[in-house]
Amino acid sequence: MTFARKHLLELEDLTSAEITHILDTAARYKQSAPARLEAPLRGHTVVNLFYEPSTRTRMSFELAAKKLSADVLNFSSAASSASKGETLVDTARNLESMGARVFVVRHPAAGAARLLSRSVQASIVNAGDGAHEHPTQGLLDLFTLRERFGHLEGLKVAIVGDITHSRVARSNIAGLTRMGAEVRLAGPPTLLPTGIEMLGARAFDRVEEAIQGVHAIMMLRIQLERQKGSFLPSLQEYSALYGLTPERLCLAHPDVVILHPGPLNRGVEISSELADGPRSLILDQVANGVLVRMAVLALLGGVTS
Ligand code: CP
């Protein structure tokens, strides 16, 4: 198939065929990355336009773009004229005048990537917009699970933690359900949004119920930076009730794997023993993120089919 999209704004938008095409492209890159001589994105300028902190996403987009021979500009809002009041759209239009062809955008406001897609000619990749979506994180999680199990259809996946504030959860719910997986959610009632089941996932108060027999457990960080009130009595209580421990892991499928988008709060949502143990695919997720982001940049740039 040919990938006809100009932007990647959300997984909710994509068909199962489009998701499979991105994952297959990333898998091809894993077997043999394009040679430097092929330079598929030579002459393209990719701008990482980040209004929030990032380690994995920004670095892996930079690496992905460089592996495809693009020129890369890294914008950080704190060190830019955004701190003097320049708007997101004005900033992007100015950078577009310098030749930007792709903006990889992270912003605290849900909808920021879509707004930009309507305001500039360049392609937009959403690298996380508020609590809405983080589509390349969802794609790299799907890639990692498909690589481990050989398929996504029929997998049971539990997502545990701060669902309310998690764009990773929303992208994974959309992507996993689209690909035929069963998604279960668990977290404190204050961090499980009402109506979340309309997205196709089942919600549980008790983590022990949610993880019974699952093939994968995705642990989420409590996003204190997005919480505008008190959602938890204390992190200690949260950890005792919802943290992943070796005892809880025994309730899952014998082949269970552990995912986490990072950054980890060791000793809160996950013990170090599990984060660094043989069931953890956390660093595989990070490695696969580069391949998935290469695939997204190449497909949006029209340099691979
Ligand atoms: N998973 C993720 O988005 O990590 P960063 O915030 O470090 O990019």
py3Dmol code that shows the C-alpha trace and the ligand (Angstrom):
import py3Dmol

protein = """\
ATOM      1  CA  MET A   1       0.000   0.000   0.000  1.00  0.00           C
ATOM      2  CA  THR A   2       1.067   3.642  -0.299  1.00  0.00           C
ATOM      3  CA  PHE A   3       0.891   5.808   2.787  1.00  0.00           C
ATOM      4  CA  ALA A   4      -1.232   8.764   1.775  1.00  0.00           C
ATOM      5  CA  ARG A   5      -1.126  10.837   4.959  1.00  0.00           C
ATOM      6  CA  LYS A   6       0.641  14.140   5.367  1.00  0.00           C
ATOM      7  CA  HIS A   7       0.496  14.260   9.185  1.00  0.00           C
ATOM      8  CA  LEU A   8       0.579  11.857  12.132  1.00  0.00           C
ATOM      9  CA  LEU A   9      -1.658  13.452  14.754  1.00  0.00           C
ATOM     10  CA  GLU A  10      -3.249  10.506  16.592  1.00  0.00           C
ATOM     11  CA  LEU A  11      -3.620   6.731  16.415  1.00  0.00           C
ATOM     12  CA  GLU A  12      -7.371   7.129  16.770  1.00  0.00           C
ATOM     13  CA  ASP A  13      -7.192   8.379  13.169  1.00  0.00           C
ATOM     14  CA  LEU A  14      -5.358   5.417  11.637  1.00  0.00           C
ATOM     15  CA  THR A  15      -6.738   2.221  10.116  1.00  0.00           C
ATOM     16  CA  SER A  16      -5.301  -1.176  11.046  1.00  0.00           C
ATOM     17  CA  ALA A  17      -3.757  -1.359   7.548  1.00  0.00           C
ATOM     18  CA  GLU A  18      -1.969   1.961   8.057  1.00  0.00           C
ATOM     19  CA  ILE A  19      -0.669   0.901  11.477  1.00  0.00           C
ATOM     20  CA  THR A  20       0.539  -2.413  10.036  1.00  0.00           C
ATOM     21  CA  HIS A  21       2.267  -0.552   7.211  1.00  0.00           C
ATOM     22  CA  ILE A  22       4.193   1.676   9.657  1.00  0.00           C
ATOM     23  CA  LEU A  23       5.179  -1.336  11.794  1.00  0.00           C
ATOM     24  CA  ASP A  24       6.259  -3.316   8.704  1.00  0.00           C
ATOM     25  CA  THR A  25       8.369  -0.374   7.513  1.00  0.00           C
ATOM     26  CA  ALA A  26      10.034  -0.144  10.936  1.00  0.00           C
ATOM     27  CA  ALA A  27      10.637  -3.916  10.871  1.00  0.00           C
ATOM     28  CA  ARG A  28      12.336  -3.553   7.465  1.00  0.00           C
ATOM     29  CA  TYR A  29      14.584  -0.871   8.946  1.00  0.00           C
ATOM     30  CA  LYS A  30      15.419  -3.186  11.824  1.00  0.00           C
ATOM     31  CA  GLN A  31      16.631  -5.834   9.374  1.00  0.00           C
ATOM     32  CA  SER A  32      18.582  -3.369   7.277  1.00  0.00           C
ATOM     33  CA  ALA A  33      18.678   0.355   7.885  1.00  0.00           C
ATOM     34  CA  PRO A  34      18.883   2.489   4.745  1.00  0.00           C
ATOM     35  CA  ALA A  35      22.520   2.971   3.803  1.00  0.00           C
ATOM     36  CA  ARG A  36      23.956   6.468   4.250  1.00  0.00           C
ATOM     37  CA  LEU A  37      24.438   6.624   0.487  1.00  0.00           C
ATOM     38  CA  GLU A  38      20.716   6.227  -0.117  1.00  0.00           C
ATOM     39  CA  ALA A  39      20.114   9.367   2.014  1.00  0.00           C
ATOM     40  CA  PRO A  40      16.325   9.248   1.633  1.00  0.00           C
ATOM     41  CA  LEU A  41      15.643  12.529   3.466  1.00  0.00           C
ATOM     42  CA  ARG A  42      18.671  14.493   2.226  1.00  0.00           C
ATOM     43  CA  GLY A  43      17.609  18.115   1.753  1.00  0.00           C
ATOM     44  CA  HIS A  44      14.624  17.781   4.152  1.00  0.00           C
ATOM     45  CA  THR A  45      14.705  19.833   7.342  1.00  0.00           C
ATOM     46  CA  VAL A  46      13.044  18.275  10.386  1.00  0.00           C
ATOM     47  CA  VAL A  47      12.359  20.548  13.361  1.00  0.00           C
ATOM     48  CA  ASN A  48      11.893  19.106  16.834  1.00  0.00           C
ATOM     49  CA  LEU A  49       9.535  21.717  18.276  1.00  0.00           C
ATOM     50  CA  PHE A  50       9.366  20.869  21.960  1.00  0.00           C
ATOM     51  CA  TYR A  51       7.439  22.958  24.501  1.00  0.00           C
ATOM     52  CA  GLU A  52       7.818  20.296  27.202  1.00  0.00           C
ATOM     53  CA  PRO A  53      10.824  18.335  28.457  1.00  0.00           C
ATOM     54  CA  SER A  54      11.737  15.064  26.763  1.00  0.00           C
ATOM     55  CA  THR A  55      14.603  12.616  26.695  1.00  0.00           C
ATOM     56  CA  ARG A  56      13.468   9.577  24.678  1.00  0.00           C
ATOM     57  CA  THR A  57      11.136  11.166  22.137  1.00  0.00           C
ATOM     58  CA  ARG A  58      13.269  14.144  21.189  1.00  0.00           C
ATOM     59  CA  MET A  59      16.534  12.233  21.030  1.00  0.00           C
ATOM     60  CA  SER A  60      15.061   9.360  19.056  1.00  0.00           C
ATOM     61  CA  PHE A  61      13.387  11.678  16.531  1.00  0.00           C
ATOM     62  CA  GLU A  62      16.722  13.451  16.119  1.00  0.00           C
ATOM     63  CA  LEU A  63      18.527  10.163  15.625  1.00  0.00           C
ATOM     64  CA  ALA A  64      15.825   8.839  13.285  1.00  0.00           C
ATOM     65  CA  ALA A  65      15.951  11.952  11.110  1.00  0.00           C
ATOM     66  CA  LYS A  66      19.766  11.873  10.985  1.00  0.00           C
ATOM     67  CA  LYS A  67      19.778   8.186  10.044  1.00  0.00           C
ATOM     68  CA  LEU A  68      17.639   9.196   7.056  1.00  0.00           C
ATOM     69  CA  SER A  69      20.104  12.029   6.287  1.00  0.00           C
ATOM     70  CA  ALA A  70      17.717  14.894   7.078  1.00  0.00           C
ATOM     71  CA  ASP A  71      18.909  18.194   8.539  1.00  0.00           C
ATOM     72  CA  VAL A  72      17.633  18.519  12.110  1.00  0.00           C
ATOM     73  CA  LEU A  73      16.876  21.625  14.168  1.00  0.00           C
ATOM     74  CA  ASN A  74      16.122  21.270  17.854  1.00  0.00           C
ATOM     75  CA  PHE A  75      13.861  23.954  19.305  1.00  0.00           C
ATOM     76  CA  SER A  76      13.458  24.224  23.040  1.00  0.00           C
ATOM     77  CA  SER A  77      10.822  26.712  24.178  1.00  0.00           C
ATOM     78  CA  ALA A  78      12.732  27.925  27.252  1.00  0.00           C
ATOM     79  CA  ALA A  79      15.695  29.044  25.132  1.00  0.00           C
ATOM     80  CA  SER A  80      13.583  30.582  22.362  1.00  0.00           C
ATOM     81  CA  SER A  81      11.475  33.649  21.663  1.00  0.00           C
ATOM     82  CA  ALA A  82       8.467  31.704  22.940  1.00  0.00           C
ATOM     83  CA  SER A  83       9.662  32.992  26.310  1.00  0.00           C
ATOM     84  CA  LYS A  84       9.013  36.525  24.941  1.00  0.00           C
ATOM     85  CA  GLY A  85       5.454  35.629  23.978  1.00  0.00           C
ATOM     86  CA  GLU A  86       5.813  34.364  20.384  1.00  0.00           C
ATOM     87  CA  THR A  87       2.984  31.969  19.604  1.00  0.00           C
ATOM     88  CA  LEU A  88       3.316  28.355  18.495  1.00  0.00           C
ATOM     89  CA  VAL A  89       1.948  29.171  15.039  1.00  0.00           C
ATOM     90  CA  ASP A  90       4.187  32.217  14.537  1.00  0.00           C
ATOM     91  CA  THR A  91       7.188  30.189  15.661  1.00  0.00           C
ATOM     92  CA  ALA A  92       6.392  27.403  13.190  1.00  0.00           C
ATOM     93  CA  ARG A  93       5.745  29.835  10.327  1.00  0.00           C
ATOM     94  CA  ASN A  94       9.127  31.468  10.927  1.00  0.00           C
ATOM     95  CA  LEU A  95      10.902  28.120  10.984  1.00  0.00           C
ATOM     96  CA  GLU A  96       8.997  27.066   7.874  1.00  0.00           C
ATOM     97  CA  SER A  97      10.394  30.162   6.141  1.00  0.00           C
ATOM     98  CA  MET A  98      13.843  28.732   6.862  1.00  0.00           C
ATOM     99  CA  GLY A  99      12.866  25.539   5.021  1.00  0.00           C
ATOM    100  CA  ALA A 100      11.319  23.256   7.648  1.00  0.00           C
ATOM    101  CA  ARG A 101       9.457  20.386   5.949  1.00  0.00           C
ATOM    102  CA  VAL A 102       8.465  18.428   9.086  1.00  0.00           C
ATOM    103  CA  PHE A 103       7.615  19.608  12.595  1.00  0.00           C
ATOM    104  CA  VAL A 104       7.773  17.099  15.423  1.00  0.00           C
ATOM    105  CA  VAL A 105       5.687  18.858  18.053  1.00  0.00           C
ATOM    106  CA  ARG A 106       5.383  18.337  21.781  1.00  0.00           C
ATOM    107  CA  HIS A 107       3.116  20.772  23.589  1.00  0.00           C
ATOM    108  CA  PRO A 108       1.182  20.866  26.881  1.00  0.00           C
ATOM    109  CA  ALA A 109      -2.088  21.737  25.110  1.00  0.00           C
ATOM    110  CA  ALA A 110      -4.236  18.949  23.654  1.00  0.00           C
ATOM    111  CA  GLY A 111      -4.878  19.787  20.011  1.00  0.00           C
ATOM    112  CA  ALA A 112      -1.670  21.783  19.487  1.00  0.00           C
ATOM    113  CA  ALA A 113      -0.424  19.415  16.754  1.00  0.00           C
ATOM    114  CA  ARG A 114      -3.755  19.557  14.916  1.00  0.00           C
ATOM    115  CA  LEU A 115      -3.781  23.374  15.141  1.00  0.00           C
ATOM    116  CA  LEU A 116      -0.331  23.456  13.573  1.00  0.00           C
ATOM    117  CA  SER A 117      -1.379  21.048  10.809  1.00  0.00           C
ATOM    118  CA  ARG A 118      -3.953  23.660   9.768  1.00  0.00           C
ATOM    119  CA  SER A 119      -1.547  26.600  10.020  1.00  0.00           C
ATOM    120  CA  VAL A 120       1.565  25.571   8.055  1.00  0.00           C
ATOM    121  CA  GLN A 121       2.351  23.651   4.864  1.00  0.00           C
ATOM    122  CA  ALA A 122       4.838  21.284   6.545  1.00  0.00           C
ATOM    123  CA  SER A 123       4.034  17.786   7.813  1.00  0.00           C
ATOM    124  CA  ILE A 124       3.230  17.567  11.519  1.00  0.00           C
ATOM    125  CA  VAL A 125       4.083  14.677  13.801  1.00  0.00           C
ATOM    126  CA  ASN A 126       2.470  14.796  17.226  1.00  0.00           C
ATOM    127  CA  ALA A 127       5.137  13.984  19.832  1.00  0.00           C
ATOM    128  CA  GLY A 128       2.633  14.385  22.687  1.00  0.00           C
ATOM    129  CA  ASP A 129      -0.118  16.983  23.091  1.00  0.00           C
ATOM    130  CA  GLY A 130      -1.313  17.453  26.647  1.00  0.00           C
ATOM    131  CA  ALA A 131      -3.220  14.402  27.846  1.00  0.00           C
ATOM    132  CA  HIS A 132      -4.549  13.685  24.349  1.00  0.00           C
ATOM    133  CA  GLU A 133      -2.184  11.402  22.369  1.00  0.00           C
ATOM    134  CA  HIS A 134       1.438  10.376  21.854  1.00  0.00           C
ATOM    135  CA  PRO A 135       1.067   8.361  18.652  1.00  0.00           C
ATOM    136  CA  THR A 136       4.693   7.364  18.055  1.00  0.00           C
ATOM    137  CA  GLN A 137       4.892   6.044  21.629  1.00  0.00           C
ATOM    138  CA  GLY A 138       1.798   3.948  20.897  1.00  0.00           C
ATOM    139  CA  LEU A 139       3.359   2.703  17.650  1.00  0.00           C
ATOM    140  CA  LEU A 140       6.636   1.731  19.287  1.00  0.00           C
ATOM    141  CA  ASP A 141       4.712  -0.121  21.988  1.00  0.00           C
ATOM    142  CA  LEU A 142       2.714  -2.005  19.325  1.00  0.00           C
ATOM    143  CA  PHE A 143       5.943  -2.751  17.450  1.00  0.00           C
ATOM    144  CA  THR A 144       7.598  -4.114  20.600  1.00  0.00           C
ATOM    145  CA  LEU A 145       4.622  -6.330  21.447  1.00  0.00           C
ATOM    146  CA  ARG A 146       4.244  -7.603  17.878  1.00  0.00           C
ATOM    147  CA  GLU A 147       7.952  -8.391  17.768  1.00  0.00           C
ATOM    148  CA  ARG A 148       7.740 -10.383  21.007  1.00  0.00           C
ATOM    149  CA  PHE A 149       4.480 -12.269  20.380  1.00  0.00           C
ATOM    150  CA  GLY A 150       4.381 -12.318  16.561  1.00  0.00           C
ATOM    151  CA  HIS A 151       0.903 -10.770  16.513  1.00  0.00           C
ATOM    152  CA  LEU A 152      -1.274  -8.213  18.282  1.00  0.00           C
ATOM    153  CA  GLU A 153      -4.712  -9.704  17.727  1.00  0.00           C
ATOM    154  CA  GLY A 154      -5.947 -11.509  20.819  1.00  0.00           C
ATOM    155  CA  LEU A 155      -3.258 -10.172  23.166  1.00  0.00           C
ATOM    156  CA  LYS A 156      -4.463  -9.073  26.581  1.00  0.00           C
ATOM    157  CA  VAL A 157      -2.759  -5.871  27.720  1.00  0.00           C
ATOM    158  CA  ALA A 158      -3.203  -4.115  31.063  1.00  0.00           C
ATOM    159  CA  ILE A 159      -2.375  -0.418  31.354  1.00  0.00           C
ATOM    160  CA  VAL A 160      -1.927   0.571  34.994  1.00  0.00           C
ATOM    161  CA  GLY A 161      -1.636   3.961  36.649  1.00  0.00           C
ATOM    162  CA  ASP A 162      -2.584   7.538  35.944  1.00  0.00           C
ATOM    163  CA  ILE A 163      -4.909   6.961  32.988  1.00  0.00           C
ATOM    164  CA  THR A 164      -6.564  10.385  33.280  1.00  0.00           C
ATOM    165  CA  HIS A 165      -3.431  12.357  32.488  1.00  0.00           C
ATOM    166  CA  SER A 166      -1.815   9.847  30.130  1.00  0.00           C
ATOM    167  CA  ARG A 167      -1.531  10.536  26.405  1.00  0.00           C
ATOM    168  CA  VAL A 168       0.405   7.253  26.194  1.00  0.00           C
ATOM    169  CA  ALA A 169      -2.636   5.382  27.505  1.00  0.00           C
ATOM    170  CA  ARG A 170      -4.929   7.034  24.949  1.00  0.00           C
ATOM    171  CA  SER A 171      -2.662   6.216  22.017  1.00  0.00           C
ATOM    172  CA  ASN A 172      -2.245   2.639  23.210  1.00  0.00           C
ATOM    173  CA  ILE A 173      -5.952   2.124  23.754  1.00  0.00           C
ATOM    174  CA  ALA A 174      -6.623   3.383  20.220  1.00  0.00           C
ATOM    175  CA  GLY A 175      -3.808   1.396  18.589  1.00  0.00           C
ATOM    176  CA  LEU A 176      -4.208  -1.856  20.495  1.00  0.00           C
ATOM    177  CA  THR A 177      -7.978  -2.073  20.132  1.00  0.00           C
ATOM    178  CA  ARG A 178      -7.705  -1.196  16.414  1.00  0.00           C
ATOM    179  CA  MET A 179      -5.291  -4.132  16.039  1.00  0.00           C
ATOM    180  CA  GLY A 180      -7.602  -6.570  17.853  1.00  0.00           C
ATOM    181  CA  ALA A 181      -5.981  -6.661  21.305  1.00  0.00           C
ATOM    182  CA  GLU A 182      -7.972  -6.579  24.552  1.00  0.00           C
ATOM    183  CA  VAL A 183      -7.106  -3.571  26.729  1.00  0.00           C
ATOM    184  CA  ARG A 184      -7.693  -3.436  30.473  1.00  0.00           C
ATOM    185  CA  LEU A 185      -7.140  -0.324  32.554  1.00  0.00           C
ATOM    186  CA  ALA A 186      -6.442  -0.113  36.269  1.00  0.00           C
ATOM    187  CA  GLY A 187      -5.786   2.768  38.591  1.00  0.00           C
ATOM    188  CA  PRO A 188      -7.226   4.712  41.490  1.00  0.00           C
ATOM    189  CA  PRO A 189     -10.823   5.806  40.727  1.00  0.00           C
ATOM    190  CA  THR A 190      -9.605   9.431  40.801  1.00  0.00           C
ATOM    191  CA  LEU A 191      -7.212   8.667  37.939  1.00  0.00           C
ATOM    192  CA  LEU A 192      -9.595   6.587  35.784  1.00  0.00           C
ATOM    193  CA  PRO A 193     -11.702   8.996  33.707  1.00  0.00           C
ATOM    194  CA  THR A 194     -15.408   8.300  33.532  1.00  0.00           C
ATOM    195  CA  GLY A 195     -16.449   7.127  30.086  1.00  0.00           C
ATOM    196  CA  ILE A 196     -13.011   5.717  29.241  1.00  0.00           C
ATOM    197  CA  GLU A 197     -14.683   2.390  28.412  1.00  0.00           C
ATOM    198  CA  MET A 198     -16.284   4.079  25.394  1.00  0.00           C
ATOM    199  CA  LEU A 199     -12.798   3.885  23.842  1.00  0.00           C
ATOM    200  CA  GLY A 200     -13.069   0.081  23.897  1.00  0.00           C
ATOM    201  CA  ALA A 201     -11.127  -0.752  27.074  1.00  0.00           C
ATOM    202  CA  ARG A 202     -12.348  -2.301  30.358  1.00  0.00           C
ATOM    203  CA  ALA A 203     -11.650  -0.414  33.581  1.00  0.00           C
ATOM    204  CA  PHE A 204     -10.794  -2.026  36.937  1.00  0.00           C
ATOM    205  CA  ASP A 205     -10.257  -0.519  40.383  1.00  0.00           C
ATOM    206  CA  ARG A 206      -8.065  -3.392  41.524  1.00  0.00           C
ATOM    207  CA  VAL A 207      -4.808  -4.025  39.706  1.00  0.00           C
ATOM    208  CA  GLU A 208      -4.938  -7.719  40.691  1.00  0.00           C
ATOM    209  CA  GLU A 209      -8.114  -8.207  38.641  1.00  0.00           C
ATOM    210  CA  ALA A 210      -6.827  -6.236  35.680  1.00  0.00           C
ATOM    211  CA  ILE A 211      -3.619  -8.212  35.275  1.00  0.00           C
ATOM    212  CA  GLN A 212      -5.089 -11.731  35.601  1.00  0.00           C
ATOM    213  CA  GLY A 213      -3.765 -13.707  32.616  1.00  0.00           C
ATOM    214  CA  VAL A 214      -2.501 -10.699  30.626  1.00  0.00           C
ATOM    215  CA  HIS A 215       0.360 -10.981  28.123  1.00  0.00           C
ATOM    216  CA  ALA A 216       1.651  -7.473  28.798  1.00  0.00           C
ATOM    217  CA  ILE A 217       1.505  -4.957  31.626  1.00  0.00           C
ATOM    218  CA  MET A 218       2.192  -1.330  30.786  1.00  0.00           C
ATOM    219  CA  MET A 219       2.978   0.675  33.899  1.00  0.00           C
ATOM    220  CA  LEU A 220       2.484   4.442  33.800  1.00  0.00           C
ATOM    221  CA  ARG A 221       4.089   7.201  35.780  1.00  0.00           C
ATOM    222  CA  ILE A 222       1.940   9.372  38.033  1.00  0.00           C
ATOM    223  CA  GLN A 223       2.005  12.652  36.101  1.00  0.00           C
ATOM    224  CA  LEU A 224       2.244  15.136  38.948  1.00  0.00           C
ATOM    225  CA  GLU A 225       3.045  17.928  36.461  1.00  0.00           C
ATOM    226  CA  ARG A 226      -0.435  17.592  34.888  1.00  0.00           C
ATOM    227  CA  GLN A 227      -2.436  17.133  38.079  1.00  0.00           C
ATOM    228  CA  LYS A 228      -4.299  20.242  39.184  1.00  0.00           C
ATOM    229  CA  GLY A 229      -5.485  18.841  42.489  1.00  0.00           C
ATOM    230  CA  SER A 230      -4.912  16.054  44.935  1.00  0.00           C
ATOM    231  CA  PHE A 231      -5.702  12.717  43.329  1.00  0.00           C
ATOM    232  CA  LEU A 232      -3.849  10.433  45.740  1.00  0.00           C
ATOM    233  CA  PRO A 233      -3.529  10.284  49.523  1.00  0.00           C
ATOM    234  CA  SER A 234       0.204   9.609  49.086  1.00  0.00           C
ATOM    235  CA  LEU A 235       2.657   8.001  46.690  1.00  0.00           C
ATOM    236  CA  GLN A 236       3.358   5.331  49.316  1.00  0.00           C
ATOM    237  CA  GLU A 237      -0.299   4.282  49.355  1.00  0.00           C
ATOM    238  CA  TYR A 238      -0.440   4.399  45.573  1.00  0.00           C
ATOM    239  CA  SER A 239       2.604   2.184  45.372  1.00  0.00           C
ATOM    240  CA  ALA A 240       1.177  -0.290  47.881  1.00  0.00           C
ATOM    241  CA  LEU A 241      -2.149  -0.581  46.031  1.00  0.00           C
ATOM    242  CA  TYR A 242      -1.104  -0.276  42.358  1.00  0.00           C
ATOM    243  CA  GLY A 243       2.670  -0.743  42.096  1.00  0.00           C
ATOM    244  CA  LEU A 244       3.949  -3.716  40.123  1.00  0.00           C
ATOM    245  CA  THR A 245       5.680  -6.248  42.341  1.00  0.00           C
ATOM    246  CA  PRO A 246       6.946  -9.803  41.705  1.00  0.00           C
ATOM    247  CA  GLU A 247       3.939 -11.141  43.667  1.00  0.00           C
ATOM    248  CA  ARG A 248       1.448  -9.294  41.450  1.00  0.00           C
ATOM    249  CA  LEU A 249       3.309 -10.293  38.301  1.00  0.00           C
ATOM    250  CA  CYS A 250       2.582 -13.963  39.126  1.00  0.00           C
ATOM    251  CA  LEU A 251      -1.117 -13.295  38.400  1.00  0.00           C
ATOM    252  CA  ALA A 252      -0.372 -12.562  34.736  1.00  0.00           C
ATOM    253  CA  HIS A 253       0.219 -14.964  31.818  1.00  0.00           C
ATOM    254  CA  PRO A 254       3.426 -17.031  32.221  1.00  0.00           C
ATOM    255  CA  ASP A 255       4.912 -15.231  29.169  1.00  0.00           C
ATOM    256  CA  VAL A 256       4.006 -11.765  30.444  1.00  0.00           C
ATOM    257  CA  VAL A 257       6.193  -8.813  29.478  1.00  0.00           C
ATOM    258  CA  ILE A 258       6.483  -5.452  31.198  1.00  0.00           C
ATOM    259  CA  LEU A 259       6.367  -2.139  29.339  1.00  0.00           C
ATOM    260  CA  HIS A 260       6.841   1.415  30.559  1.00  0.00           C
ATOM    261  CA  PRO A 261       7.059   4.542  28.384  1.00  0.00           C
ATOM    262  CA  GLY A 262       9.550   6.188  30.753  1.00  0.00           C
ATOM    263  CA  PRO A 263      10.657   8.056  32.681  1.00  0.00           C
ATOM    264  CA  LEU A 264      10.424   5.535  35.535  1.00  0.00           C
ATOM    265  CA  ASN A 265       9.630   6.374  39.115  1.00  0.00           C
ATOM    266  CA  ARG A 266      11.457   3.426  40.603  1.00  0.00           C
ATOM    267  CA  GLY A 267       9.845   2.170  43.774  1.00  0.00           C
ATOM    268  CA  VAL A 268       6.547   3.944  43.015  1.00  0.00           C
ATOM    269  CA  GLU A 269       4.819   2.287  40.029  1.00  0.00           C
ATOM    270  CA  ILE A 270       7.459  -0.404  39.523  1.00  0.00           C
ATOM    271  CA  SER A 271      10.191  -2.034  41.564  1.00  0.00           C
ATOM    272  CA  SER A 272      13.756  -1.927  40.249  1.00  0.00           C
ATOM    273  CA  GLU A 273      13.807  -5.716  40.373  1.00  0.00           C
ATOM    274  CA  LEU A 274      11.074  -5.847  37.725  1.00  0.00           C
ATOM    275  CA  ALA A 275      12.147  -2.800  35.703  1.00  0.00           C
ATOM    276  CA  ASP A 276      15.604  -4.318  35.210  1.00  0.00           C
ATOM    277  CA  GLY A 277      14.521  -7.975  35.174  1.00  0.00           C
ATOM    278  CA  PRO A 278      14.088 -10.527  32.382  1.00  0.00           C
ATOM    279  CA  ARG A 279      10.387  -9.737  31.791  1.00  0.00           C
ATOM    280  CA  SER A 280      11.092  -6.055  31.130  1.00  0.00           C
ATOM    281  CA  LEU A 281      11.042  -4.775  27.535  1.00  0.00           C
ATOM    282  CA  ILE A 282      11.548  -1.173  28.617  1.00  0.00           C
ATOM    283  CA  LEU A 283      14.862  -0.647  26.828  1.00  0.00           C
ATOM    284  CA  ASP A 284      13.620  -2.603  23.789  1.00  0.00           C
ATOM    285  CA  GLN A 285      10.828  -0.026  23.568  1.00  0.00           C
ATOM    286  CA  VAL A 286      13.403   2.761  23.506  1.00  0.00           C
ATOM    287  CA  ALA A 287      15.503   1.045  20.830  1.00  0.00           C
ATOM    288  CA  ASN A 288      12.423   0.319  18.707  1.00  0.00           C
ATOM    289  CA  GLY A 289      11.348   3.953  19.052  1.00  0.00           C
ATOM    290  CA  VAL A 290      14.151   5.029  16.714  1.00  0.00           C
ATOM    291  CA  LEU A 291      13.024   2.546  14.033  1.00  0.00           C
ATOM    292  CA  VAL A 292       9.355   3.467  14.317  1.00  0.00           C
ATOM    293  CA  ARG A 293      10.190   7.175  14.093  1.00  0.00           C
ATOM    294  CA  MET A 294      12.370   6.531  11.044  1.00  0.00           C
ATOM    295  CA  ALA A 295       9.404   4.756   9.458  1.00  0.00           C
ATOM    296  CA  VAL A 296       7.039   7.636  10.265  1.00  0.00           C
ATOM    297  CA  LEU A 297       9.410  10.293   8.905  1.00  0.00           C
ATOM    298  CA  ALA A 298      10.114   8.299   5.751  1.00  0.00           C
ATOM    299  CA  LEU A 299       6.435   7.534   5.078  1.00  0.00           C
ATOM    300  CA  LEU A 300       5.275  11.108   5.689  1.00  0.00           C
ATOM    301  CA  GLY A 301       8.142  12.348   3.519  1.00  0.00           C
ATOM    302  CA  GLY A 302       7.003  10.058   0.720  1.00  0.00           C
ATOM    303  CA  VAL A 303      10.482   8.547   0.408  1.00  0.00           C
ATOM    304  CA  THR A 304       9.390   4.979   1.073  1.00  0.00           C
ATOM    305  CA  SER A 305       6.191   3.212   0.122  1.00  0.00           C
TER     306      SER A 305
END
"""
ligand_1 = """\
8
CP
N 8.082 8.217 26.594
C 8.382 9.526 26.486
O 7.637 10.292 25.865
O 9.529 9.915 27.103
P 10.126 11.392 27.041
O 9.176 12.293 27.789
O 11.473 11.309 27.676
O 10.192 11.784 25.595
"""
view = py3Dmol.view(width=600, height=400)
view.addModel(protein, "pdb")
view.setStyle({"model": 0}, {"cartoon": {"style": "trace"}})
view.addModel(ligand_1, "xyz")
view.setStyle({"model": 1}, {"stick": {}})
view.zoomTo()
view.show()
